[in-house]
Amino acid sequence: MDKRTKRIAIRFNEARYKKLKEEAKSSNLSVSEYLRRLLLGNAVSLINAKEFLPTLKSLTAELRQNGNNINQLTKYANYAEKNGIENIDIIVEFNRLLKERVNIMRKIEGLNRKIMKA
């Protein structure tokens, strides 16, 4: 890499400078490197991998457990239907689990959007 010998001065108000520092920190870059990447059109990741990966891992585990619960509930619902057992609680629980699954998927989708913007 060429030695950087030229300097450009730029001024920000306090609020904007604070926001800039936070964005650089969340990208794991110095403010200077963050600005260079923005100005030169290089990719700037706004995702902190240290926070992102555990969150994704947690959501994936939650999604897997939710899927297992839905699968068990479906098996029981099929058993109940074959044996003439009527139980409205099965439907209520299934709907609850399905809503929970949709919420987890939305969280994962939000993380994916952040990745795509990076």
C-alpha positions as CSV (number, residue, x, y, z in Angstrom):
1,M,0.0,0.0,0.0
2,D,1.3,3.5,-0.8
3,K,2.2,5.7,2.0
4,R,-0.5,8.2,2.7
5,T,1.0,11.7,2.7
6,K,-1.9,13.9,1.7
7,R,-4.5,15.1,4.2
8,I,-7.9,16.6,3.7
9,A,-9.6,18.5,6.6
10,I,-13.4,18.2,7.0
11,R,-15.6,19.5,9.7
12,F,-18.8,18.1,11.3
13,N,-21.1,19.3,14.0
14,E,-21.0,17.4,17.2
15,A,-24.1,15.2,16.5
16,R,-23.0,14.2,13.1
17,Y,-19.4,13.5,14.3
18,K,-20.7,11.3,17.1
19,K,-22.9,9.4,14.6
20,L,-19.9,9.0,12.3
21,K,-17.8,7.6,15.1
22,E,-20.5,5.1,16.0
23,E,-20.9,3.9,12.4
24,A,-17.1,3.5,12.1
25,K,-16.9,1.6,15.4
26,S,-19.8,-0.7,14.4
27,S,-18.0,-1.4,11.1
28,N,-14.8,-2.2,13.1
29,L,-13.0,0.6,11.2
30,S,-11.2,3.8,12.2
31,V,-13.0,7.0,11.3
32,S,-10.4,7.7,8.7
33,E,-10.7,4.3,7.1
34,Y,-14.5,4.4,7.2
35,L,-14.5,7.8,5.4
36,R,-12.0,6.6,2.8
37,R,-14.2,3.7,2.0
38,L,-17.3,5.8,1.8
39,L,-15.6,8.4,-0.4
40,L,-13.9,5.9,-2.7
41,G,-17.0,3.8,-3.1
42,N,-15.6,0.7,-1.3
43,A,-17.9,-1.5,0.7
44,V,-18.5,-0.5,4.3
45,S,-20.0,-3.2,6.5
46,L,-22.4,-1.7,9.0
47,I,-22.7,-5.0,10.8
48,N,-20.7,-5.8,13.9
49,A,-19.9,-9.5,13.4
50,K,-19.3,-10.0,17.2
51,E,-23.0,-9.1,17.7
52,F,-24.4,-10.5,14.5
53,L,-23.2,-14.1,14.6
54,P,-24.4,-14.9,18.1
55,T,-27.8,-13.3,17.3
56,L,-28.1,-15.4,14.1
57,K,-27.0,-18.5,15.9
58,S,-29.6,-17.9,18.6
59,L,-32.4,-17.2,16.1
60,T,-31.5,-20.3,14.2
61,A,-31.6,-22.5,17.3
62,E,-35.0,-20.9,18.2
63,L,-36.3,-21.6,14.7
64,R,-35.1,-25.2,14.9
65,Q,-36.9,-25.7,18.2
66,N,-40.0,-24.1,17.0
67,G,-40.0,-26.4,13.9
68,N,-39.6,-29.4,16.2
69,N,-42.6,-28.3,18.3
70,I,-44.7,-27.7,15.2
71,N,-43.7,-31.2,13.9
72,Q,-44.7,-32.9,17.3
73,L,-47.9,-31.0,17.4
74,T,-48.7,-32.0,13.8
75,K,-48.0,-35.7,14.6
76,Y,-50.4,-35.5,17.6
77,A,-53.0,-33.7,15.6
78,N,-52.9,-36.5,13.0
79,Y,-53.1,-39.1,15.8
80,A,-56.0,-37.3,17.4
81,E,-57.9,-37.1,14.0
82,K,-57.4,-40.8,13.3
83,N,-58.7,-41.7,16.8
84,G,-61.6,-39.4,16.9
85,I,-60.1,-37.1,19.6
86,E,-61.3,-33.5,19.4
87,N,-59.0,-31.0,21.0
88,I,-59.2,-27.3,20.2
89,D,-56.0,-26.7,22.2
90,I,-54.1,-28.3,19.3
91,I,-55.3,-25.6,16.9
92,V,-54.7,-22.8,19.4
93,E,-51.1,-24.0,20.1
94,F,-50.4,-24.6,16.4
95,N,-51.5,-21.0,15.6
96,R,-49.3,-19.7,18.4
97,L,-46.3,-21.6,17.2
98,L,-46.9,-20.5,13.7
99,K,-47.0,-16.8,14.7
100,E,-43.8,-17.3,16.7
101,R,-42.1,-18.9,13.7
102,V,-43.2,-15.9,11.5
103,N,-41.7,-13.5,14.0
104,I,-38.4,-15.4,14.1
105,M,-38.3,-15.4,10.3
106,R,-38.9,-11.7,10.3
107,K,-35.9,-11.2,12.6
108,I,-33.7,-13.3,10.4
109,E,-34.9,-11.4,7.4
110,G,-34.0,-8.1,9.1
111,L,-30.5,-9.4,9.7
112,N,-30.2,-10.5,6.1
113,R,-31.3,-7.0,4.9
114,K,-28.4,-5.6,7.0
115,I,-26.0,-7.9,5.3
116,M,-27.2,-7.0,1.9
117,K,-26.7,-3.3,2.6
118,A,-23.2,-3.9,3.8
